[in-house]
Amino acid sequence: MNNKPVRVRFAPSPTGPLHAGGVRTALYNYLFARQQGGQMLLRIEDTDQNRYVPGAEEYILEALEWLGVTIDEGPQQGGPHAPYRQSERKEMYREYAERLVAEGKAYYAFDTADELDAMRKRLEAAKVAAAQYNAITRMEMTNSLTLSAEETKSRLEGGEAYVIRMKISPKEDIRFNDLIRGWVVVHSSQIDDKVLLKSDGMPTYHLANIVDDHLMGITHVIRGEEWLPSAPLHVLLYRYLGWESTMPQFAHLPLLLKPDGNGKLSKRDADLGGFPIFPLEWTDPNTGDIAKGFREEGYFADATANFLALLGWNAGTEQELFNMEELIAAFSFERVHKAGARFDIQKANWFNQQYLKNLDDATLIAQAKPLFAAQNINVDDHQIAQIVFLLKDRVHFVKEIVSESSFLFHTPETYDQELVLKKWDEQAVNAISGFKDALIAFDVEFTAHNIKESLSATMESLGIKMGKIMQALRLALTGEGHGPDLMVTMEILGKDEVVKRLDNALTRLPAQIRLA
């Protein structure tokens, strides 16, 4: 391990929205860099122009900003290693690919698509386990190893299409110490001759990310487990380019798994489950399909970061709620798991609920106010404050303060029939009639405390225990058998509305009893 200042990079491809796994990768890079007093770079790896999606880069930048992941160097910030888009660094990569060819560590390959397909079919017919372009098969193909120097030169000068492939030695051991998985050892015979430079002149991921990581002084490569099979190839590239002594340390993060733990999490799982796996909503520019985003679904950025941070890592304590500063202080690779992490959306909801509970009422009121307006519900700040007080501990999202309070603005048209049969009996009718009469005569401030006092006194005078009629009272007021604090609910409804609803229930429900 070198003692250079920590420099990490998040290097997404602009091929669509940023998956939760990618967000977690960015977050872990950020936590480690900040903890070590280092820097975090954003590099856009857009070498695959066929998969480039308009708007994807802007989406990535906005998602990171929303989550609180700040970038030190990147396409927006600039920096000493600009440009930070690989498509703008195209000529740089050719130099290194050609250098490897000159040193006998790579070669020109002129094989056509038909020739490559024929090779694969020959190998499959021979029952070869892996149909690869490697140390054995390359000697049967059309490349600068099998062609004469004159023929190779003639083809290059004639403008014939070619790629540059890495010449993998079949007799090397490749070893590296992963910060999460420990020592990884792979024999080079298991690696094929990967393409480094494509026929369009663009580098593949393998060449471009090694060259850029070296030139940008990256000290730690923190990325998803799906890149682990490529890591030995990357170690070889560092070796062949003479950079092995300054090679960054690797940390391959565990996969995010489906909610049931069986297999890698996908967009299809999210669509079927009705939950988001992207930080922001995404509209596919080709199909117009809309994928849900954590932000638009009502998750707080801090809660989302907290949830994602604990998918595959824990602090080794009972603490679950962390702000960003606490995450930075507590993070370590020693406590990142090797096994995949199950994506439990219910846990994400729980995190959001905890953050909502900890918000001050003024903030909640400010966030809820436009949501009420969007539903054309006319409420003032005082009423919203009452509703926030009533529902704050019962909801997971600010938007639910609006949806869960709808019963306050609509007199029940229907009543829970099962509860009617169980609770709407003669005693309930007598109790609610008596309470309605008491409220009509009510001449003190209509507060939850005073309402409870009146209800208690009324039931005592009737010889009815409070517990016996509470569900029937809620049924009369809301049509349901469960809900938030009933005394506060009545305070918010106001005396006239409560009396109206009780009278309405007394008028309508006896008929339903007779029908039953």
Secondary structure, 3 states (H helix, E strand, C coil): CCCCCCEEEECCCCCCCCCHHHHHHHHHHHHHHHHCCCEEEECECCCCHHHCCCCHHHHHHHHHHHHCCCCCEECCCECCCCCCEHHHHHHHHHHHHHHHHHCCCEEEECCCHHHHHHHHHHHHHCCCCCCCCCCCHHHHCCECCCCCHHHHHHHHHCCCCCEEEECCCCCCEEEEEECCCEEEEEEHHHCCCCEEECCCCCECHHHHHHHHHHHCCCCEEEEEHHHHHHHHHHHHHHHHCCCHHHCCEEEEECCEECCCCCCECCHHHHHHHCCCCECCCEECCCCCCEECECCCCCCCHHHHHHHHHCCCECCCCCCCCCCHHHHHHHCCHHHECCCCEECCHHHHHHHHHHHHHHCCHHHHHHHHHHHHHHCCCCCCHHHHHHHHHHHCCCCCCHHHHHHCCHHHCCCCCCCCHHHHHHHCCHHHHHHHHHHHHHHHCCCCCCCHHHHHHHHHHHHHHHCCCHHHHHHHHHHHHHCCCCCCCHHHHHHHHCHHHHHHHHHHHHHHHHHHHHHC
